[in-house]
Amino acid sequence: MVKTVKGIYENGQIRLLEDPHISGTQEVYIVFPEVAQLSITGIPARAFRQVDGIVSLGGHALEDSERLWEENLSAPSHR
């Protein structure tokens, strides 16, 4: 059986973040993923003015999303 469970390694200890629901003794392998730090920068307010009005919808999120979904379903497929 293969089961992946997320955990935290801190000060030489591994703490599982969820119960793997395994009974008895089980051999495990620990993999430390290489995590790249993302560089997050802010967006200046003037950038929003450049995209304002690109998509013209009615302002009601549920109705707009349903309309977009229906339009997508009725559009001819380009596969």
PyMOL CGO cylinders between C-alpha atoms (Angstrom):
from pymol import cmd
from pymol.cgo import CYLINDER

trace = [
    CYLINDER, 0.00, 0.00, 0.00, 1.29, 3.47, -0.89, 0.3, 1, 1, 1, 1, 1, 1,
    CYLINDER, 1.29, 3.47, -0.89, 0.01, 6.43, 1.10, 0.3, 1, 1, 1, 1, 1, 1,
    CYLINDER, 0.01, 6.43, 1.10, 1.35, 9.98, 1.07, 0.3, 1, 1, 1, 1, 1, 1,
    CYLINDER, 1.35, 9.98, 1.07, 0.91, 12.08, 4.18, 0.3, 1, 1, 1, 1, 1, 1,
    CYLINDER, 0.91, 12.08, 4.18, 2.18, 15.62, 4.61, 0.3, 1, 1, 1, 1, 1, 1,
    CYLINDER, 2.18, 15.62, 4.61, 4.22, 16.43, 7.69, 0.3, 1, 1, 1, 1, 1, 1,
    CYLINDER, 4.22, 16.43, 7.69, 6.56, 18.97, 9.23, 0.3, 1, 1, 1, 1, 1, 1,
    CYLINDER, 6.56, 18.97, 9.23, 10.20, 18.35, 10.14, 0.3, 1, 1, 1, 1, 1, 1,
    CYLINDER, 10.20, 18.35, 10.14, 11.36, 20.56, 12.98, 0.3, 1, 1, 1, 1, 1, 1,
    CYLINDER, 11.36, 20.56, 12.98, 14.22, 20.18, 15.48, 0.3, 1, 1, 1, 1, 1, 1,
    CYLINDER, 14.22, 20.18, 15.48, 14.90, 16.56, 14.48, 0.3, 1, 1, 1, 1, 1, 1,
    CYLINDER, 14.90, 16.56, 14.48, 11.25, 15.50, 14.82, 0.3, 1, 1, 1, 1, 1, 1,
    CYLINDER, 11.25, 15.50, 14.82, 8.66, 14.70, 12.15, 0.3, 1, 1, 1, 1, 1, 1,
    CYLINDER, 8.66, 14.70, 12.15, 5.06, 15.61, 12.95, 0.3, 1, 1, 1, 1, 1, 1,
    CYLINDER, 5.06, 15.61, 12.95, 2.36, 14.27, 10.64, 0.3, 1, 1, 1, 1, 1, 1,
    CYLINDER, 2.36, 14.27, 10.64, -0.31, 16.78, 9.69, 0.3, 1, 1, 1, 1, 1, 1,
    CYLINDER, -0.31, 16.78, 9.69, -2.97, 14.12, 9.13, 0.3, 1, 1, 1, 1, 1, 1,
    CYLINDER, -2.97, 14.12, 9.13, -3.69, 10.62, 10.36, 0.3, 1, 1, 1, 1, 1, 1,
    CYLINDER, -3.69, 10.62, 10.36, -2.49, 8.03, 7.80, 0.3, 1, 1, 1, 1, 1, 1,
    CYLINDER, -2.49, 8.03, 7.80, -5.07, 5.49, 9.12, 0.3, 1, 1, 1, 1, 1, 1,
    CYLINDER, -5.07, 5.49, 9.12, -2.52, 2.67, 9.18, 0.3, 1, 1, 1, 1, 1, 1,
    CYLINDER, -2.52, 2.67, 9.18, -2.55, 0.04, 11.92, 0.3, 1, 1, 1, 1, 1, 1,
    CYLINDER, -2.55, 0.04, 11.92, 0.41, -1.99, 13.10, 0.3, 1, 1, 1, 1, 1, 1,
    CYLINDER, 0.41, -1.99, 13.10, 4.02, -1.46, 12.13, 0.3, 1, 1, 1, 1, 1, 1,
    CYLINDER, 4.02, -1.46, 12.13, 4.78, 0.14, 8.78, 0.3, 1, 1, 1, 1, 1, 1,
    CYLINDER, 4.78, 0.14, 8.78, 8.12, 0.99, 7.18, 0.3, 1, 1, 1, 1, 1, 1,
    CYLINDER, 8.12, 0.99, 7.18, 8.18, 4.56, 5.92, 0.3, 1, 1, 1, 1, 1, 1,
    CYLINDER, 8.18, 4.56, 5.92, 10.37, 6.62, 3.61, 0.3, 1, 1, 1, 1, 1, 1,
    CYLINDER, 10.37, 6.62, 3.61, 10.77, 10.33, 4.20, 0.3, 1, 1, 1, 1, 1, 1,
    CYLINDER, 10.77, 10.33, 4.20, 11.23, 12.60, 1.17, 0.3, 1, 1, 1, 1, 1, 1,
    CYLINDER, 11.23, 12.60, 1.17, 12.22, 16.22, 1.66, 0.3, 1, 1, 1, 1, 1, 1,
    CYLINDER, 12.22, 16.22, 1.66, 10.95, 18.11, -1.40, 0.3, 1, 1, 1, 1, 1, 1,
    CYLINDER, 10.95, 18.11, -1.40, 13.05, 20.94, -2.74, 0.3, 1, 1, 1, 1, 1, 1,
    CYLINDER, 13.05, 20.94, -2.74, 10.93, 24.04, -2.29, 0.3, 1, 1, 1, 1, 1, 1,
    CYLINDER, 10.93, 24.04, -2.29, 11.81, 27.13, -4.26, 0.3, 1, 1, 1, 1, 1, 1,
    CYLINDER, 11.81, 27.13, -4.26, 11.07, 30.40, -2.54, 0.3, 1, 1, 1, 1, 1, 1,
    CYLINDER, 11.07, 30.40, -2.54, 8.72, 32.45, -4.66, 0.3, 1, 1, 1, 1, 1, 1,
    CYLINDER, 8.72, 32.45, -4.66, 9.47, 36.09, -5.04, 0.3, 1, 1, 1, 1, 1, 1,
    CYLINDER, 9.47, 36.09, -5.04, 6.28, 37.99, -4.38, 0.3, 1, 1, 1, 1, 1, 1,
    CYLINDER, 6.28, 37.99, -4.38, 6.04, 41.61, -5.34, 0.3, 1, 1, 1, 1, 1, 1,
    CYLINDER, 6.04, 41.61, -5.34, 3.18, 44.03, -5.04, 0.3, 1, 1, 1, 1, 1, 1,
    CYLINDER, 3.18, 44.03, -5.04, 1.15, 45.42, -7.89, 0.3, 1, 1, 1, 1, 1, 1,
    CYLINDER, 1.15, 45.42, -7.89, 0.90, 49.19, -8.13, 0.3, 1, 1, 1, 1, 1, 1,
    CYLINDER, 0.90, 49.19, -8.13, -2.64, 50.58, -8.17, 0.3, 1, 1, 1, 1, 1, 1,
    CYLINDER, -2.64, 50.58, -8.17, -2.12, 52.10, -11.63, 0.3, 1, 1, 1, 1, 1, 1,
    CYLINDER, -2.12, 52.10, -11.63, -1.80, 48.56, -13.05, 0.3, 1, 1, 1, 1, 1, 1,
    CYLINDER, -1.80, 48.56, -13.05, -5.44, 47.89, -12.19, 0.3, 1, 1, 1, 1, 1, 1,
    CYLINDER, -5.44, 47.89, -12.19, -6.51, 50.91, -14.24, 0.3, 1, 1, 1, 1, 1, 1,
    CYLINDER, -6.51, 50.91, -14.24, -4.88, 49.31, -17.29, 0.3, 1, 1, 1, 1, 1, 1,
    CYLINDER, -4.88, 49.31, -17.29, -7.01, 46.16, -17.01, 0.3, 1, 1, 1, 1, 1, 1,
    CYLINDER, -7.01, 46.16, -17.01, -10.20, 47.85, -15.85, 0.3, 1, 1, 1, 1, 1, 1,
    CYLINDER, -10.20, 47.85, -15.85, -12.97, 47.21, -18.35, 0.3, 1, 1, 1, 1, 1, 1,
    CYLINDER, -12.97, 47.21, -18.35, -11.14, 44.53, -20.39, 0.3, 1, 1, 1, 1, 1, 1,
    CYLINDER, -11.14, 44.53, -20.39, -13.92, 42.08, -19.56, 0.3, 1, 1, 1, 1, 1, 1,
    CYLINDER, -13.92, 42.08, -19.56, -17.35, 43.60, -19.45, 0.3, 1, 1, 1, 1, 1, 1,
    CYLINDER, -17.35, 43.60, -19.45, -19.72, 41.60, -17.29, 0.3, 1, 1, 1, 1, 1, 1,
    CYLINDER, -19.72, 41.60, -17.29, -22.86, 42.48, -15.41, 0.3, 1, 1, 1, 1, 1, 1,
    CYLINDER, -22.86, 42.48, -15.41, -21.36, 42.65, -11.93, 0.3, 1, 1, 1, 1, 1, 1,
    CYLINDER, -21.36, 42.65, -11.93, -23.17, 39.64, -10.48, 0.3, 1, 1, 1, 1, 1, 1,
    CYLINDER, -23.17, 39.64, -10.48, -20.59, 36.88, -10.02, 0.3, 1, 1, 1, 1, 1, 1,
    CYLINDER, -20.59, 36.88, -10.02, -22.94, 33.89, -10.07, 0.3, 1, 1, 1, 1, 1, 1,
    CYLINDER, -22.94, 33.89, -10.07, -24.94, 35.07, -13.09, 0.3, 1, 1, 1, 1, 1, 1,
    CYLINDER, -24.94, 35.07, -13.09, -21.77, 36.11, -14.94, 0.3, 1, 1, 1, 1, 1, 1,
    CYLINDER, -21.77, 36.11, -14.94, -20.04, 32.77, -14.32, 0.3, 1, 1, 1, 1, 1, 1,
    CYLINDER, -20.04, 32.77, -14.32, -23.14, 30.83, -15.40, 0.3, 1, 1, 1, 1, 1, 1,
    CYLINDER, -23.14, 30.83, -15.40, -23.39, 32.93, -18.59, 0.3, 1, 1, 1, 1, 1, 1,
    CYLINDER, -23.39, 32.93, -18.59, -19.71, 32.39, -19.37, 0.3, 1, 1, 1, 1, 1, 1,
    CYLINDER, -19.71, 32.39, -19.37, -20.11, 28.65, -18.77, 0.3, 1, 1, 1, 1, 1, 1,
    CYLINDER, -20.11, 28.65, -18.77, -23.15, 28.46, -21.06, 0.3, 1, 1, 1, 1, 1, 1,
    CYLINDER, -23.15, 28.46, -21.06, -21.37, 30.46, -23.76, 0.3, 1, 1, 1, 1, 1, 1,
    CYLINDER, -21.37, 30.46, -23.76, -18.40, 28.10, -23.52, 0.3, 1, 1, 1, 1, 1, 1,
    CYLINDER, -18.40, 28.10, -23.52, -20.63, 25.03, -23.84, 0.3, 1, 1, 1, 1, 1, 1,
    CYLINDER, -20.63, 25.03, -23.84, -22.42, 26.37, -26.88, 0.3, 1, 1, 1, 1, 1, 1,
    CYLINDER, -22.42, 26.37, -26.88, -19.21, 27.49, -28.65, 0.3, 1, 1, 1, 1, 1, 1,
    CYLINDER, -19.21, 27.49, -28.65, -17.91, 25.22, -31.43, 0.3, 1, 1, 1, 1, 1, 1,
    CYLINDER, -17.91, 25.22, -31.43, -15.05, 22.98, -30.34, 0.3, 1, 1, 1, 1, 1, 1,
    CYLINDER, -15.05, 22.98, -30.34, -11.59, 23.81, -31.67, 0.3, 1, 1, 1, 1, 1, 1,
    CYLINDER, -11.59, 23.81, -31.67, -10.00, 20.38, -31.08, 0.3, 1, 1, 1, 1, 1, 1,
]
cmd.load_cgo(trace, "trace")
